[in-house]
Amino acid sequence: MASLAAAIMLTQCACGSNSRGTEGDPVKRPVAVDAAPGATPAADAGPSGADPTPKAGAPVAKEPTPEVAKPAPKLPPNLDVKDLDDDEKRVLQEVLEEQYDPCGKPRSFFESLSAADTCELAKKLGGLAVTKVAQGLSKKQIVQELLKEQARQASKMDFDLSASPRLGEPGPGKKVVVEFFDYQCPHCKVASKPTKELAKKVGAVLYFKMLPLGFHPVAREAALAALACHRQGKFFEVHEGFFEAQERLSTEVIREIVKKAGVDMTRFDKDLKDPELTKLLERDLDESNKAKINGTPTFYVDGYEVAYEQLEATLTGK
């Protein structure tokens, strides 16, 4: 399966905020040295016999300054730098050397990643640093992303997953992935299939939580429709259908997809009017506010927010 990062980079690309309250050294030039007293400078009259000494004000040709070879970058041996070139590796090296150990020990981030006793957080942040360098971010931007990710890791969320649609069966030792999404978010559409394939591949349980954004006109309607279909065991049929028809999604198209999925329309219409269905949607929205989710899709693994491009590494431990 193609890497998730190839599909989309969501820290740079995500549907908007939740409307509910969401250098080398300076070049050294050669210095002229006066002739020793009494010495006669050598002269080359040239073919015309003219004095080769430049006249005052005449331009003097500058000799090219030889380029100084840059030292080869040095990085922790266990850090997968993927296909970074040498210049990118130097940026990464500087970031790692200038930042403290996220594991809390009195050493640099570089030393932490090189040590046998480094922590999982350092490994995750190291992988994130590689990704951000590859995206062309500046050192300052990379450090900001690392600090944001470290803050996210420090805040574990406990979501109510009862009655939420899910892919896979819960069990001991299984990773739990929670995805907040919007049916009219293009990035959610791109991430949908790879995320499900990854969950199946690693044996994780993937839960779906609704986060229809206010500026998407029928996202809330589609979310309620999907939850109503879930009551009839038809969630995934309409889930995929809504994404496939995303560009033309409307009330009429939503009902067309629901009917095509084999849903009992009489029961469907009744469920749409059930206050408990609305409460389920409101629960997801409230949880997104508590988690301060700013856009979609947003992913959590075992309660910790994980950037989309880090999802595969987090689930596989690679």
C-alpha positions in Angstrom: 0.0 0.0 0.0 1.3 3.4 -1.0 2.5 5.4 1.9 -0.2 7.6 3.5 2.1 10.6 3.3 2.0 10.3 -0.5 -1.8 10.8 -0.5 -1.9 14.1 1.4 0.0 16.4 3.8 -2.6 17.5 6.2 -0.7 19.8 8.4 -0.4 21.9 5.4 -3.8 20.9 3.9 -6.9 20.6 6.0 -10.5 21.8 5.7 -10.9 25.0 7.7 -11.6 25.6 11.4 -14.5 24.2 13.3 -17.1 26.9 13.1 -18.4 25.9 16.6 -15.5 27.5 18.4 -12.9 25.8 16.7 25.8 31.3 5.9 29.0 30.2 5.3 31.7 32.3 6.7 32.4 35.7 5.0 34.6 35.4 2.0 38.2 36.3 2.8 39.8 38.4 0.0 43.5 38.2 -0.7 45.5 41.1 1.0 48.2 42.8 -1.0 51.7 42.5 0.4 54.2 45.3 -0.1 57.5 44.4 -1.7 60.5 44.2 0.5 62.6 47.3 0.7 65.2 47.6 -2.1 63.6 44.8 -4.1 62.9 45.3 -7.7 59.5 43.9 -8.8 59.6 41.6 -11.7 58.0 43.0 -14.9 56.7 41.4 -18.0 56.7 44.0 -20.8 54.6 41.8 -23.0 54.7 41.8 -26.7 54.3 45.5 -27.1 56.9 46.4 -24.5 54.3 48.3 -22.5 54.4 48.7 -18.8 52.1 46.0 -17.3 51.5 48.0 -14.1 47.8 49.0 -14.0 47.1 52.7 -14.1 45.2 54.4 -11.3 41.5 53.8 -11.7 41.9 50.9 -14.1 39.8 47.8 -13.3 41.7 44.9 -11.7 40.7 41.4 -12.6 39.7 39.4 -9.4 40.9 35.8 -9.0 38.0 33.4 -8.4 37.7 32.4 -4.7 37.8 28.6 -4.4 34.7 27.0 -3.0 35.1 25.5 0.5 33.6 22.0 0.7 30.8 21.7 3.3 31.2 19.1 5.9 29.0 16.0 5.4 25.9 16.1 7.6 25.8 13.8 10.6 22.5 12.4 11.9 21.4 9.8 14.5 22.0 6.3 12.9 18.5 5.1 13.8 16.7 8.0 12.3 15.1 7.2 8.9 15.8 10.3 6.8 14.1 8.9 3.8 15.3 10.7 0.6 16.6 14.0 2.1 19.5 15.5 0.2 22.6 16.8 2.0 21.4 20.3 2.4 18.1 19.1 3.9 20.1 16.8 6.2 22.1 19.7 7.5 19.0 21.6 8.3 17.7 18.6 10.2 21.0 18.2 12.0 20.9 21.8 13.2 17.3 21.4 14.4 18.1 18.3 16.4 21.3 19.7 17.9 19.6 23.0 19.0 16.5 21.5 20.6 16.3 19.8 24.0 15.5 16.1 24.6 11.7 15.7 24.5 12.1 12.8 26.9 13.1 15.2 29.6 16.8 14.3 30.1 19.6 16.9 30.1 20.8 16.3 26.6 20.0 17.5 23.1 17.3 16.1 20.8 20.2 14.7 18.6 21.8 12.9 21.6 18.4 11.5 22.6 17.7 10.0 19.2 21.3 8.6 19.1 20.9 6.9 22.6 19.6 3.4 23.3 17.3 4.7 26.0 15.4 7.3 23.9 11.6 7.5 24.4 8.8 6.9 22.0 7.9 10.6 21.9 11.4 11.4 20.7 11.1 8.8 17.9 7.7 10.3 16.8 9.0 13.8 16.9 12.2 12.8 15.0 10.0 11.3 12.2 7.9 14.5 12.2 11.0 16.6 11.9 12.1 14.6 8.8 8.7 15.1 7.2 8.7 18.9 7.8 12.2 19.3 6.4 11.1 17.4 3.3 8.2 19.8 3.0 10.6 22.7 2.8 9.8 24.4 6.1 12.3 26.7 7.7 14.1 25.8 10.9 11.8 28.1 12.8 8.7 26.5 11.3 9.9 23.0 12.0 10.5 23.9 15.7 7.0 25.3 15.9 5.5 22.1 14.5 7.5 20.0 16.9 6.3 22.1 19.9 2.7 21.8 18.7 3.0 18.1 18.3 4.6 17.8 21.7 1.7 19.7 23.2 -0.8 17.4 21.5 1.0 14.4 22.8 0.7 15.7 26.4 -3.1 15.9 26.1 -4.9 12.5 26.0 -8.6 12.5 25.1 -11.2 10.1 26.3 -13.9 9.9 23.7 -17.3 8.3 24.1 -17.4 5.7 21.3 -20.7 4.2 22.0 -23.0 4.1 19.0 -20.3 5.5 16.7 -19.8 3.7 13.4 -16.6 1.6 13.4 -14.4 -0.6 11.2 -13.1 -3.6 13.0 -13.8 -5.3 16.3 -12.4 -4.0 19.6 -10.1 -6.4 21.4 -7.1 -6.6 23.9 -4.0 -4.9 22.5 -5.7 -3.4 19.5 -5.0 0.2 18.6 -8.0 2.5 18.6 -8.2 5.1 15.9 -10.8 7.9 16.0 -11.4 10.1 12.9 -13.3 13.3 12.9 -14.4 14.1 9.4 -16.8 16.1 7.2 -18.5 14.7 4.1 -17.9 17.9 2.1 -14.2 18.2 3.0 -12.0 17.3 0.0 -9.1 16.2 2.3 -11.4 13.9 4.2 -12.3 12.3 0.9 -8.7 11.8 -0.1 -7.8 10.3 3.3 -10.8 8.0 3.6 -9.8 5.0 1.7 -6.1 4.9 2.7 -7.1 5.2 6.4 -9.5 2.3 6.2 -6.9 0.2 4.3 -4.3 0.9 7.0 -6.7 0.1 9.8 -7.4 -3.3 8.2 -3.7 -3.9 7.5 -2.6 -3.4 11.1 -5.7 -4.8 12.8 -6.7 -1.5 14.4 -10.3 -0.4 15.2 -11.3 2.7 13.4 -14.2 4.8 14.8 -15.9 7.5 12.8 -17.0 10.8 14.4 -18.9 13.5 12.7 -17.6 17.0 12.4 -19.7 18.9 9.8 -18.2 22.3 9.3 -20.5 25.3 9.3 -19.5 26.6 5.8 -20.3 23.3 4.1 -24.0 23.5 3.3 -25.1 19.9 3.5 -22.4 18.4 5.6 -24.6 18.2 8.7 -27.5 16.7 6.7 -25.1 14.1 5.3 -23.8 13.3 8.8 -27.3 12.7 10.2 -28.2 10.6 7.2 -25.1 8.4 7.7 -25.9 7.9 11.4 -29.5 7.0 10.5 -28.2 4.5 8.0 -25.8 3.1 10.6 -28.9 2.0 12.6 -29.7 -0.3 9.6 -26.2 -1.5 9.2 -25.7 0.5 6.0 -23.1 3.1 7.2 -20.3 2.1 4.9 -22.4 1.9 1.8 -23.6 5.6 2.2 -20.2 6.7 3.7 -18.4 5.8 0.5 -21.3 7.0 -1.6 -21.3 10.5 -0.1 -17.6 10.9 -0.7 -17.9 9.7 -4.3 -20.6 12.3 -4.9 -19.0 15.0 -2.9 -18.9 17.6 -5.6 -22.6 17.3 -6.3 -23.8 16.5 -2.8 -27.3 17.9 -2.1 -30.4 16.8 -0.2 -31.7 15.0 -3.3 -28.4 13.3 -4.0 -28.1 12.2 -0.3 -31.6 10.5 -0.5 -30.7 8.9 -3.8 -27.5 7.3 -2.3 -29.4 6.2 0.8 -32.1 4.5 -1.3 -29.6 2.9 -3.6 -27.8 1.4 -0.5 -31.0 -0.6 0.2 -32.1 1.4 3.3 -35.7 1.2 4.5 -36.7 4.7 3.6 -39.7 4.8 6.0 -37.5 3.9 8.9 -34.8 6.2 7.7 -37.1 9.2 7.7 -38.4 8.3 11.1 -34.9 8.0 12.5 -34.0 11.4 11.1 -36.6 12.9 13.3 -35.4 11.0 16.4 -33.9 13.4 19.0 -31.4 10.7 20.0 -29.9 10.8 16.6 -29.3 14.6 16.9 -27.9 14.1 20.4 -25.3 11.6 18.9 -24.2 14.2 16.4 -24.1 16.9 19.1 -22.0 14.7 21.2 -19.4 14.4 18.5 -19.4 18.1 18.0 -19.0 18.8 21.7 -16.1 16.4 21.9 -14.4 18.1 19.0 -14.7 21.5 20.8 -13.2 20.0 24.0 -10.3 18.6 22.0 -9.9 22.0 20.3 -10.0 20.4 16.8 -9.4 23.1 14.2 -10.1 21.2 11.0 -10.8 17.9 9.3 -9.8 15.2 9.1 -8.3 14.9 12.5 -7.1 11.6 13.9 -6.4 10.2 17.3 -4.6 7.0 18.2 -5.3 5.6 21.7 -6.5 9.1 22.7 -3.5 11.1 21.4 -3.8 13.3 18.3 -1.7 12.2 15.5 -0.9 14.1 12.3 -2.2 12.3 9.2 1.3 11.9 7.7 2.4 10.2 11.0 -0.6 7.8 11.2 1.0 4.9 9.5 4.2 5.2 11.5 2.3 5.5 14.8 0.2 2.4 14.1 3.1 0.2 12.7 5.8 1.5 15.1 8.1 2.1 12.1 
